Amino acid sequence: MGSIGAIIMGFITLNFLLTTPGVWQPNYGFPFLSAVPGQFLAKDLLLLGAALWTAGEALRAANRG
């Protein structure tokens, strides 16, 4: 249940990458993140991946038992 909550939270937080002003460097294009807000929000990609991994492991363990 905790992994599912973290997945939902990760998707909500990653939506801020699209809506927060100042996330992208204006002169460098789309994939270039700014120093403070962009890189701060990008850490959530890693946390979302970890939540997906642990949810998959928990589901696999529940199906074995």
N, CA, C and O atoms as a CHARMM CRD file, in Angstrom:
* protein
*
  260
    1    1 MET  N      0.81900  -1.18200   0.00000 PROA 1      0.00000
    2    1 MET  CA     0.00000   0.00000   0.00000 PROA 1      0.00000
    3    1 MET  C      0.87200   1.25800   0.00000 PROA 1      0.00000
    4    1 MET  O      0.52600   2.26200  -0.62300 PROA 1      0.00000
    5    2 GLY  N      1.98600   1.19500   0.69200 PROA 2      0.00000
    6    2 GLY  CA     2.88100   2.35000   0.74000 PROA 2      0.00000
    7    2 GLY  C      3.48700   2.65400  -0.61400 PROA 2      0.00000
    8    2 GLY  O      3.64200   3.82000  -0.97800 PROA 2      0.00000
    9    3 SER  N      3.83300   1.61100  -1.37100 PROA 3      0.00000
   10    3 SER  CA     4.39700   1.81800  -2.70700 PROA 3      0.00000
   11    3 SER  C      3.37400   2.43800  -3.64900 PROA 3      0.00000
   12    3 SER  O      3.71200   3.29300  -4.46800 PROA 3      0.00000
   13    4 ILE  N      2.13600   2.00800  -3.53200 PROA 4      0.00000
   14    4 ILE  CA     1.08600   2.57400  -4.38500 PROA 4      0.00000
   15    4 ILE  C      0.87600   4.04800  -4.04200 PROA 4      0.00000
   16    4 ILE  O      0.69500   4.87400  -4.93700 PROA 4      0.00000
   17    5 GLY  N      0.90000   4.37700  -2.75600 PROA 5      0.00000
   18    5 GLY  CA     0.80700   5.77900  -2.34700 PROA 5      0.00000
   19    5 GLY  C      1.97300   6.59900  -2.86500 PROA 5      0.00000
   20    5 GLY  O      1.78900   7.74000  -3.28900 PROA 5      0.00000
   21    6 ALA  N      3.17800   6.02800  -2.83500 PROA 6      0.00000
   22    6 ALA  CA     4.35400   6.73800  -3.34300 PROA 6      0.00000
   23    6 ALA  C      4.28400   6.92400  -4.85300 PROA 6      0.00000
   24    6 ALA  O      4.74800   7.93900  -5.37200 PROA 6      0.00000
   25    7 ILE  N      3.71200   5.96100  -5.56200 PROA 7      0.00000
   26    7 ILE  CA     3.54600   6.09100  -7.01400 PROA 7      0.00000
   27    7 ILE  C      2.59200   7.23800  -7.33200 PROA 7      0.00000
   28    7 ILE  O      2.86900   8.05800  -8.20800 PROA 7      0.00000
   29    8 ILE  N      1.48000   7.29200  -6.62700 PROA 8      0.00000
   30    8 ILE  CA     0.51800   8.37700  -6.84000 PROA 8      0.00000
   31    8 ILE  C      1.16000   9.72500  -6.52200 PROA 8      0.00000
   32    8 ILE  O      1.01000  10.68500  -7.27800 PROA 8      0.00000
   33    9 MET  N      1.87500   9.79100  -5.40000 PROA 9      0.00000
   34    9 MET  CA     2.54300  11.02900  -5.02500 PROA 9      0.00000
   35    9 MET  C      3.59100  11.42500  -6.06500 PROA 9      0.00000
   36    9 MET  O      3.74200  12.60600  -6.37700 PROA 9      0.00000
   37   10 GLY  N      4.30800  10.44600  -6.59600 PROA 10     0.00000
   38   10 GLY  CA     5.32900  10.73200  -7.60700 PROA 10     0.00000
   39   10 GLY  C      4.73400  11.30500  -8.87400 PROA 10     0.00000
   40   10 GLY  O      5.28000  12.25200  -9.44100 PROA 10     0.00000
   41   11 PHE  N      3.61800  10.74400  -9.33000 PROA 11     0.00000
   42   11 PHE  CA     2.97400  11.28100 -10.53200 PROA 11     0.00000
   43   11 PHE  C      2.46300  12.69600 -10.30400 PROA 11     0.00000
   44   11 PHE  O      2.56500  13.54300 -11.19200 PROA 11     0.00000
   45   12 ILE  N      1.91600  12.95900  -9.12700 PROA 12     0.00000
   46   12 ILE  CA     1.43100  14.30500  -8.82700 PROA 12     0.00000
   47   12 ILE  C      2.59800  15.29000  -8.79600 PROA 12     0.00000
   48   12 ILE  O      2.51400  16.37900  -9.36400 PROA 12     0.00000
   49   13 THR  N      3.67200  14.90900  -8.13700 PROA 13     0.00000
   50   13 THR  CA     4.82600  15.80000  -8.03200 PROA 13     0.00000
   51   13 THR  C      5.49300  16.02400  -9.38500 PROA 13     0.00000
   52   13 THR  O      5.94500  17.13300  -9.66800 PROA 13     0.00000
   53   14 LEU  N      5.56300  14.99300 -10.22500 PROA 14     0.00000
   54   14 LEU  CA     6.19000  15.16000 -11.53100 PROA 14     0.00000
   55   14 LEU  C      5.36900  16.04800 -12.45400 PROA 14     0.00000
   56   14 LEU  O      5.90300  16.58600 -13.42300 PROA 14     0.00000
   57   15 ASN  N      4.08900  16.21100 -12.17400 PROA 15     0.00000
   58   15 ASN  CA     3.29700  17.16200 -12.94700 PROA 15     0.00000
   59   15 ASN  C      3.79600  18.59100 -12.75000 PROA 15     0.00000
   60   15 ASN  O      3.59300  19.44500 -13.61300 PROA 15     0.00000
   61   16 PHE  N      4.44400  18.85200 -11.62500 PROA 16     0.00000
   62   16 PHE  CA     5.00400  20.18100 -11.39200 PROA 16     0.00000
   63   16 PHE  C      6.12800  20.50300 -12.37300 PROA 16     0.00000
   64   16 PHE  O      6.41100  21.67700 -12.61400 PROA 16     0.00000
   65   17 LEU  N      6.77000  19.49400 -12.94000 PROA 17     0.00000
   66   17 LEU  CA     7.80400  19.75200 -13.93900 PROA 17     0.00000
   67   17 LEU  C      7.23500  20.47300 -15.15800 PROA 17     0.00000
   68   17 LEU  O      7.93900  21.24100 -15.81500 PROA 17     0.00000
   69   18 LEU  N      5.97500  20.22800 -15.45400 PROA 18     0.00000
   70   18 LEU  CA     5.34300  20.84000 -16.62100 PROA 18     0.00000
   71   18 LEU  C      4.69900  22.18100 -16.30200 PROA 18     0.00000
   72   18 LEU  O      4.51500  23.00300 -17.20000 PROA 18     0.00000
   73   19 THR  N      4.34900  22.42000 -15.03100 PROA 19     0.00000
   74   19 THR  CA     3.58000  23.61800 -14.71000 PROA 19     0.00000
   75   19 THR  C      4.34500  24.67600 -13.92800 PROA 19     0.00000
   76   19 THR  O      3.90200  25.82300 -13.87000 PROA 19     0.00000
   77   20 THR  N      5.46800  24.33300 -13.33100 PROA 20     0.00000
   78   20 THR  CA     6.21500  25.29400 -12.52100 PROA 20     0.00000
   79   20 THR  C      7.07700  26.18700 -13.41100 PROA 20     0.00000
   80   20 THR  O      7.85600  25.68300 -14.22000 PROA 20     0.00000
   81   21 PRO  N      6.94600  27.50200 -13.27100 PROA 21     0.00000
   82   21 PRO  CA     7.81000  28.38000 -14.06800 PROA 21     0.00000
   83   21 PRO  C      9.25400  28.30900 -13.56900 PROA 21     0.00000
   84   21 PRO  O      9.50100  28.20000 -12.36800 PROA 21     0.00000
   85   22 GLY  N     10.18200  28.37100 -14.48600 PROA 22     0.00000
   86   22 GLY  CA    11.60200  28.36600 -14.14000 PROA 22     0.00000
   87   22 GLY  C     12.22500  26.99600 -14.05000 PROA 22     0.00000
   88   22 GLY  O     13.38300  26.88000 -13.64800 PROA 22     0.00000
   89   23 VAL  N     11.49900  25.95300 -14.41200 PROA 23     0.00000
   90   23 VAL  CA    12.05900  24.59700 -14.34100 PROA 23     0.00000
   91   23 VAL  C     13.02100  24.36600 -15.50000 PROA 23     0.00000
   92   23 VAL  O     14.07200  23.75200 -15.31700 PROA 23     0.00000
   93   24 TRP  N     12.68100  24.84300 -16.67400 PROA 24     0.00000
   94   24 TRP  CA    13.50600  24.63400 -17.86700 PROA 24     0.00000
   95   24 TRP  C     14.34700  25.87100 -18.14200 PROA 24     0.00000
   96   24 TRP  O     13.86600  26.99200 -17.97900 PROA 24     0.00000
   97   25 GLN  N     15.58700  25.68500 -18.55300 PROA 25     0.00000
   98   25 GLN  CA    16.44400  26.79700 -18.94900 PROA 25     0.00000
   99   25 GLN  C     15.92900  27.35600 -20.27400 PROA 25     0.00000
  100   25 GLN  O     15.82900  26.60800 -21.24600 PROA 25     0.00000
  101   26 PRO  N     15.60400  28.62700 -20.34200 PROA 26     0.00000
  102   26 PRO  CA    14.96800  29.15300 -21.55800 PROA 26     0.00000
  103   26 PRO  C     15.86200  29.14200 -22.79200 PROA 26     0.00000
  104   26 PRO  O     15.35200  28.99600 -23.90300 PROA 26     0.00000
  105   27 ASN  N     17.14000  29.28700 -22.64400 PROA 27     0.00000
  106   27 ASN  CA    18.02500  29.37900 -23.81100 PROA 27     0.00000
  107   27 ASN  C     18.55100  28.02800 -24.26900 PROA 27     0.00000
  108   27 ASN  O     19.14500  27.93100 -25.34300 PROA 27     0.00000
  109   28 TYR  N     18.34400  26.99200 -23.48200 PROA 28     0.00000
  110   28 TYR  CA    18.92700  25.69500 -23.80200 PROA 28     0.00000
  111   28 TYR  C     17.91100  24.66600 -24.28800 PROA 28     0.00000
  112   28 TYR  O     18.30200  23.57300 -24.69800 PROA 28     0.00000
  113   29 GLY  N     16.64200  24.98000 -24.25500 PROA 29     0.00000
  114   29 GLY  CA    15.64400  24.06500 -24.77900 PROA 29     0.00000
  115   29 GLY  C     14.97800  23.22100 -23.72200 PROA 29     0.00000
  116   29 GLY  O     15.17000  23.42500 -22.52300 PROA 29     0.00000
  117   30 PHE  N     14.19300  22.27100 -24.18500 PROA 30     0.00000
  118   30 PHE  CA    13.30600  21.49600 -23.32300 PROA 30     0.00000
  119   30 PHE  C     14.00900  20.60900 -22.30500 PROA 30     0.00000
  120   30 PHE  O     13.65100  20.68300 -21.13000 PROA 30     0.00000
  121   31 PRO  N     14.97800  19.77800 -22.66200 PROA 31     0.00000
  122   31 PRO  CA    15.44600  18.82600 -21.65300 PROA 31     0.00000
  123   31 PRO  C     16.44800  19.39000 -20.64300 PROA 31     0.00000
  124   31 PRO  O     16.89100  18.65400 -19.76200 PROA 31     0.00000
  125   32 PHE  N     16.81300  20.65300 -20.74000 PROA 32     0.00000
  126   32 PHE  CA    17.83100  21.20800 -19.85400 PROA 32     0.00000
  127   32 PHE  C     17.17800  21.80700 -18.61800 PROA 32     0.00000
  128   32 PHE  O     16.53500  22.85300 -18.70300 PROA 32     0.00000
  129   33 LEU  N     17.33600  21.15100 -17.46300 PROA 33     0.00000
  130   33 LEU  CA    16.69200  21.58400 -16.23100 PROA 33     0.00000
  131   33 LEU  C     17.46400  22.71500 -15.57500 PROA 33     0.00000
  132   33 LEU  O     18.68900  22.78700 -15.67800 PROA 33     0.00000
  133   34 SER  N     16.74200  23.59600 -14.90200 PROA 34     0.00000
  134   34 SER  CA    17.38500  24.66700 -14.15100 PROA 34     0.00000
  135   34 SER  C     17.99200  24.09900 -12.87400 PROA 34     0.00000
  136   34 SER  O     17.74200  22.95100 -12.50700 PROA 34     0.00000
  137   35 ALA  N     18.78500  24.91500 -12.21100 PROA 35     0.00000
  138   35 ALA  CA    19.54600  24.42400 -11.06400 PROA 35     0.00000
  139   35 ALA  C     18.66700  24.08300  -9.86900 PROA 35     0.00000
  140   35 ALA  O     18.76100  22.97700  -9.33600 PROA 35     0.00000
  141   36 VAL  N     17.83200  24.98900  -9.44600 PROA 36     0.00000
  142   36 VAL  CA    17.11700  24.73700  -8.19900 PROA 36     0.00000
  143   36 VAL  C     15.77300  24.02900  -8.41000 PROA 36     0.00000
  144   36 VAL  O     15.63300  22.89000  -7.96400 PROA 36     0.00000
  145   37 PRO  N     14.78200  24.63700  -9.06100 PROA 37     0.00000
  146   37 PRO  CA    13.49800  23.92900  -9.10700 PROA 37     0.00000
  147   37 PRO  C     13.50700  22.69700 -10.00500 PROA 37     0.00000
  148   37 PRO  O     12.86300  21.69900  -9.68100 PROA 37     0.00000
  149   38 GLY  N     14.21500  22.74600 -11.11000 PROA 38     0.00000
  150   38 GLY  CA    14.21100  21.61800 -12.04100 PROA 38     0.00000
  151   38 GLY  C     14.88900  20.38700 -11.49200 PROA 38     0.00000
  152   38 GLY  O     14.33600  19.28900 -11.55700 PROA 38     0.00000
  153   39 GLN  N     16.07600  20.55400 -10.95500 PROA 39     0.00000
  154   39 GLN  CA    16.79200  19.39800 -10.42800 PROA 39     0.00000
  155   39 GLN  C     16.16600  18.90000  -9.13400 PROA 39     0.00000
  156   39 GLN  O     16.24200  17.71400  -8.81600 PROA 39     0.00000
  157   40 PHE  N     15.55200  19.80100  -8.39400 PROA 40     0.00000
  158   40 PHE  CA    14.85700  19.38400  -7.17500 PROA 40     0.00000
  159   40 PHE  C     13.68100  18.48400  -7.51000 PROA 40     0.00000
  160   40 PHE  O     13.43300  17.50600  -6.80600 PROA 40     0.00000
  161   41 LEU  N     12.95100  18.79900  -8.57600 PROA 41     0.00000
  162   41 LEU  CA    11.81000  17.98000  -8.97300 PROA 41     0.00000
  163   41 LEU  C     12.23500  16.72100  -9.71800 PROA 41     0.00000
  164   41 LEU  O     11.50500  15.72900  -9.70500 PROA 41     0.00000
  165   42 ALA  N     13.39200  16.73500 -10.36600 PROA 42     0.00000
  166   42 ALA  CA    13.84900  15.57300 -11.12900 PROA 42     0.00000
  167   42 ALA  C     14.20300  14.39900 -10.22800 PROA 42     0.00000
  168   42 ALA  O     14.19200  13.25500 -10.68300 PROA 42     0.00000
  169   43 LYS  N     14.51100  14.65000  -8.98200 PROA 43     0.00000
  170   43 LYS  CA    14.80500  13.55500  -8.05400 PROA 43     0.00000
  171   43 LYS  C     13.59900  12.64200  -7.89400 PROA 43     0.00000
  172   43 LYS  O     13.73400  11.47300  -7.53100 PROA 43     0.00000
  173   44 ASP  N     12.41900  13.18600  -8.16700 PROA 44     0.00000
  174   44 ASP  CA    11.20600  12.37900  -8.03700 PROA 44     0.00000
  175   44 ASP  C     11.12000  11.29400  -9.09800 PROA 44     0.00000
  176   44 ASP  O     10.39300  10.31900  -8.91200 PROA 44     0.00000
  177   45 LEU  N     11.83400  11.43100 -10.19800 PROA 45     0.00000
  178   45 LEU  CA    11.89300  10.34300 -11.18100 PROA 45     0.00000
  179   45 LEU  C     12.51400   9.09800 -10.56100 PROA 45     0.00000
  180   45 LEU  O     12.02400   7.98700 -10.75800 PROA 45     0.00000
  181   46 LEU  N     13.58000   9.28800  -9.82300 PROA 46     0.00000
  182   46 LEU  CA    14.24200   8.17600  -9.14300 PROA 46     0.00000
  183   46 LEU  C     13.33300   7.57200  -8.07900 PROA 46     0.00000
  184   46 LEU  O     13.23200   6.35100  -7.96300 PROA 46     0.00000
  185   47 LEU  N     12.67900   8.42000  -7.31100 PROA 47     0.00000
  186   47 LEU  CA    11.78700   7.92400  -6.27000 PROA 47     0.00000
  187   47 LEU  C     10.58400   7.19800  -6.86300 PROA 47     0.00000
  188   47 LEU  O     10.11200   6.21600  -6.29000 PROA 47     0.00000
  189   48 LEU  N     10.08700   7.66800  -7.99700 PROA 48     0.00000
  190   48 LEU  CA     8.97700   6.98800  -8.66800 PROA 48     0.00000
  191   48 LEU  C      9.41800   5.61000  -9.16200 PROA 48     0.00000
  192   48 LEU  O      8.66900   4.64000  -9.04600 PROA 48     0.00000
  193   49 GLY  N     10.61500   5.52300  -9.70600 PROA 49     0.00000
  194   49 GLY  CA    11.13900   4.23500 -10.15200 PROA 49     0.00000
  195   49 GLY  C     11.28300   3.25500  -9.00200 PROA 49     0.00000
  196   49 GLY  O     10.96000   2.07500  -9.14200 PROA 49     0.00000
  197   50 ALA  N     11.77000   3.74400  -7.85600 PROA 50     0.00000
  198   50 ALA  CA    11.91000   2.87200  -6.68700 PROA 50     0.00000
  199   50 ALA  C     10.54600   2.41000  -6.18500 PROA 50     0.00000
  200   50 ALA  O     10.40000   1.26100  -5.76800 PROA 50     0.00000
  201   51 ALA  N      9.55000   3.28800  -6.22000 PROA 51     0.00000
  202   51 ALA  CA     8.20500   2.91100  -5.78100 PROA 51     0.00000
  203   51 ALA  C      7.60000   1.87300  -6.72300 PROA 51     0.00000
  204   51 ALA  O      6.94500   0.93300  -6.27300 PROA 51     0.00000
  205   52 LEU  N      7.81400   2.03800  -8.01800 PROA 52     0.00000
  206   52 LEU  CA     7.32100   1.04300  -8.97600 PROA 52     0.00000
  207   52 LEU  C      7.99500  -0.30300  -8.74800 PROA 52     0.00000
  208   52 LEU  O      7.34900  -1.34900  -8.80900 PROA 52     0.00000
  209   53 TRP  N      9.29100  -0.27000  -8.48600 PROA 53     0.00000
  210   53 TRP  CA    10.04500  -1.50400  -8.24100 PROA 53     0.00000
  211   53 TRP  C      9.51900  -2.22400  -6.99500 PROA 53     0.00000
  212   53 TRP  O      9.25800  -3.42600  -7.03700 PROA 53     0.00000
  213   54 THR  N      9.36500  -1.49300  -5.89400 PROA 54     0.00000
  214   54 THR  CA     8.93000  -2.13400  -4.66200 PROA 54     0.00000
  215   54 THR  C      7.47000  -2.60100  -4.75100 PROA 54     0.00000
  216   54 THR  O      7.10700  -3.59900  -4.12900 PROA 54     0.00000
  217   55 ALA  N      6.63800  -1.89800  -5.51200 PROA 55     0.00000
  218   55 ALA  CA     5.25900  -2.35600  -5.70500 PROA 55     0.00000
  219   55 ALA  C      5.24900  -3.65600  -6.50000 PROA 55     0.00000
  220   55 ALA  O      4.47300  -4.56300  -6.19600 PROA 55     0.00000
  221   56 GLY  N      6.09800  -3.75500  -7.51000 PROA 56     0.00000
  222   56 GLY  CA     6.19700  -4.98800  -8.27800 PROA 56     0.00000
  223   56 GLY  C      6.70000  -6.14900  -7.44700 PROA 56     0.00000
  224   56 GLY  O      6.19300  -7.26500  -7.56200 PROA 56     0.00000
  225   57 GLU  N      7.69600  -5.89600  -6.61000 PROA 57     0.00000
  226   57 GLU  CA     8.21900  -6.94300  -5.72800 PROA 57     0.00000
  227   57 GLU  C      7.15800  -7.41100  -4.74200 PROA 57     0.00000
  228   57 GLU  O      7.03200  -8.60900  -4.48500 PROA 57     0.00000
  229   58 ALA  N      6.39500  -6.47400  -4.19000 PROA 58     0.00000
  230   58 ALA  CA     5.34400  -6.83600  -3.23500 PROA 58     0.00000
  231   58 ALA  C      4.24000  -7.63800  -3.92900 PROA 58     0.00000
  232   58 ALA  O      3.71700  -8.59700  -3.36000 PROA 58     0.00000
  233   59 LEU  N      3.89500  -7.25700  -5.12800 PROA 59     0.00000
  234   59 LEU  CA     2.86200  -7.98900  -5.86900 PROA 59     0.00000
  235   59 LEU  C      3.33500  -9.39500  -6.20100 PROA 59     0.00000
  236   59 LEU  O      2.56600 -10.35100  -6.10400 PROA 59     0.00000
  237   60 ARG  N      4.60400  -9.52200  -6.59400 PROA 60     0.00000
  238   60 ARG  CA     5.15900 -10.83800  -6.89300 PROA 60     0.00000
  239   60 ARG  C      5.19600 -11.72100  -5.64900 PROA 60     0.00000
  240   60 ARG  O      4.91500 -12.91700  -5.72900 PROA 60     0.00000
  241   61 ALA  N      5.53800 -11.14300  -4.51000 PROA 61     0.00000
  242   61 ALA  CA     5.59100 -11.91000  -3.25700 PROA 61     0.00000
  243   61 ALA  C      4.19500 -12.31700  -2.81200 PROA 61     0.00000
  244   61 ALA  O      4.01600 -13.40100  -2.25600 PROA 61     0.00000
  245   62 ALA  N      3.20800 -11.46600  -3.04900 PROA 62     0.00000
  246   62 ALA  CA     1.83400 -11.79300  -2.66500 PROA 62     0.00000
  247   62 ALA  C      1.28300 -12.91900  -3.52900 PROA 62     0.00000
  248   62 ALA  O      0.48700 -13.72500  -3.05000 PROA 62     0.00000
  249   63 ASN  N      1.68700 -12.98900  -4.78000 PROA 63     0.00000
  250   63 ASN  CA     1.20400 -14.04300  -5.65900 PROA 63     0.00000
  251   63 ASN  C      1.84600 -15.39600  -5.36400 PROA 63     0.00000
  252   63 ASN  O      1.26400 -16.43100  -5.68600 PROA 63     0.00000
  253   64 ARG  N      3.03200 -15.40900  -4.76000 PROA 64     0.00000
  254   64 ARG  CA     3.70900 -16.65600  -4.41300 PROA 64     0.00000
  255   64 ARG  C      3.05800 -17.34200  -3.22300 PROA 64     0.00000
  256   64 ARG  O      3.01600 -18.57000  -3.14600 PROA 64     0.00000
  257   65 GLY  N      2.55100 -16.53600  -2.29600 PROA 65     0.00000
  258   65 GLY  CA     2.04800 -17.08000  -1.03200 PROA 65     0.00000
  259   65 GLY  C      0.67400 -17.53700  -1.11400 PROA 65     0.00000
  260   65 GLY  O      0.12300 -18.01800  -0.12300 PROA 65     0.00000
